[in-house]
Amino acid sequence: MTPYGGEDWYDRMAPEVLALLQALRERHGAPIHISPHPRALGRHLGDGSQSDHNFDRWQEVRAADVFPEMPQTPEATRKFMDLCREVGVSAIGVYPHWRNRHGRYQTGFHIGHRPGREGNPALWGLIRLPERLKTVSIHDAIAYAGTPPAGEA
């Protein structure tokens, strides 16, 4: 599991994350690609950051940023989010304005494992505005799936 130009994190991935990704792949029935961003898996963020990606704090990588192959619609995005919940993902982020390995906008997902959050996942979204990124509810992020970022229409 090496994002393009990134560090090899496979042997430091939490086993729960690998199991979640496998369950998602099997249930989704289509490929799920690890994001090409170098920070899509692990990160060295020091002990202070609570990021699921922070190897320094957790001594394992508890998240992966992914692109499932699916239609770029709110309906398909909601369906994949529901699937994440069904398989037990405990941290779900929806990012409708990420760029995939081909440089095109595609909805990406943060797939995380947070011990103690099973059945009550952390949920959030992030959208791109002309001047900045904005954290929004997961439902607001889902509504943006398949649309270009503001100012790029």
C-alpha positions in Angstrom: 0.0 0.0 0.0 2.2 2.8 -1.3 0.5 5.9 -2.7 2.3 7.3 -5.6 5.5 8.9 -4.3 4.7 8.0 -0.8 6.1 5.9 2.0 5.3 2.2 2.2 2.8 1.9 5.0 1.4 -1.6 4.5 3.2 -3.2 7.4 2.1 -0.4 9.7 -1.6 -0.5 8.8 -4.0 -1.4 11.6 -5.3 -4.9 10.9 -8.8 -3.6 11.4 -8.4 -1.1 8.6 -7.2 -3.8 6.2 -10.2 -5.9 7.2 -12.6 -3.0 6.6 -11.1 -2.3 3.2 -11.4 -6.0 2.2 -15.0 -6.1 3.4 -15.8 -3.0 1.5 -14.2 -4.3 -1.6 -16.1 -7.5 -1.4 -19.5 -5.9 -0.7 -19.1 -3.0 -3.1 -18.4 -5.3 -6.0 -16.1 -2.9 -7.8 -12.5 -1.7 -7.3 -11.6 0.7 -4.5 -8.4 2.6 -5.2 -6.1 4.0 -2.5 -5.7 7.8 -3.2 -2.5 8.7 -4.9 -1.8 11.5 -2.5 1.3 10.8 -0.4 -0.6 11.4 2.8 -3.5 9.0 1.9 -2.3 6.4 4.4 0.1 7.1 7.2 1.5 10.4 8.3 4.1 11.6 10.8 2.3 14.3 12.7 3.8 14.1 16.1 2.1 13.0 19.3 -0.3 15.9 19.4 -2.4 15.1 16.4 -5.4 12.8 16.8 -5.6 12.1 13.1 -6.5 8.5 12.2 -3.5 8.6 9.8 -1.0 9.6 12.5 1.5 6.8 13.0 3.4 8.8 15.6 0.5 8.9 18.0 -1.1 5.5 17.4 1.9 3.4 16.4 -0.2 2.1 13.6 -2.1 3.7 10.6 -5.8 3.7 11.4 -7.2 5.1 8.1 -7.0 5.1 4.3 -8.2 7.6 1.9 -9.8 5.9 -1.1 -11.7 6.3 -4.3 -14.4 3.7 -4.9 -15.3 3.1 -8.5 -18.9 4.3 -8.7 -21.1 6.8 -10.4 -20.4 10.3 -9.3 -23.8 11.1 -7.9 -25.2 11.9 -4.5 -27.2 8.6 -4.6 -24.1 6.4 -5.2 -22.1 8.4 -2.6 -24.8 7.9 0.0 -25.0 4.2 -0.9 -21.2 3.8 -0.4 -21.4 5.7 2.9 -24.2 3.3 4.0 -22.0 0.4 3.0 -19.2 1.8 5.1 -21.5 1.9 8.1 -22.7 -1.6 7.5 -19.2 -3.2 7.5 -18.2 -1.3 10.7 -16.2 1.7 9.5 -16.0 4.0 12.6 -14.7 7.2 10.9 -16.2 8.2 7.6 -15.2 11.4 5.7 -16.7 12.3 2.3 -14.7 14.6 0.0 -16.5 15.3 -3.3 -13.7 17.6 -4.6 -10.6 15.4 -4.5 -8.6 14.6 -7.6 -8.0 11.0 -8.5 -4.8 9.6 -10.1 -5.9 10.9 -13.5 -6.3 14.5 -12.2 -10.1 14.4 -12.4 -12.5 15.3 -9.6 -13.9 12.2 -7.9 -15.6 11.7 -4.6 -13.1 10.3 -2.1 -13.6 8.7 1.3 -11.7 8.6 4.5 -12.1 5.1 5.9 -11.0 5.0 9.5 -11.0 2.7 12.5 -11.5 4.4 15.9 -11.7 2.0 18.8 -14.8 2.6 20.8 -16.7 4.2 18.0 -18.1 1.0 16.5 -21.8 1.5 15.7 -21.4 5.3 16.2 -19.0 6.5 13.5 -17.5 9.9 13.3 -19.0 11.5 10.2 -17.8 14.6 8.3 -17.3 16.1 4.8 -15.0 18.6 3.2 -15.8 20.7 0.2 -13.7 23.1 -1.9 -14.8 26.7 -2.0 -13.0 29.3 -4.2 -10.9 30.7 -1.3 -10.6 27.6 1.0 -11.7 24.2 2.0 -14.7 24.0 4.3 -15.7 21.3 6.7 -19.4 20.4 6.4 -21.8 17.7 7.5 -21.5 14.5 5.7 -24.9 15.0 4.2 -23.9 18.4 2.8 -20.8 16.8 1.3 -22.8 14.0 -0.3 -25.1 16.6 -2.0 -22.0 18.0 -3.8 -21.0 14.6 -5.3 -20.6 14.9 -9.0 -20.4 18.7 -9.0 -17.3 20.7 -9.7 -15.9 22.9 -6.9 -17.4 26.4 -6.6 -15.9 28.7 -9.1 -14.8 25.9 -11.5 -18.2 25.2 -13.1 
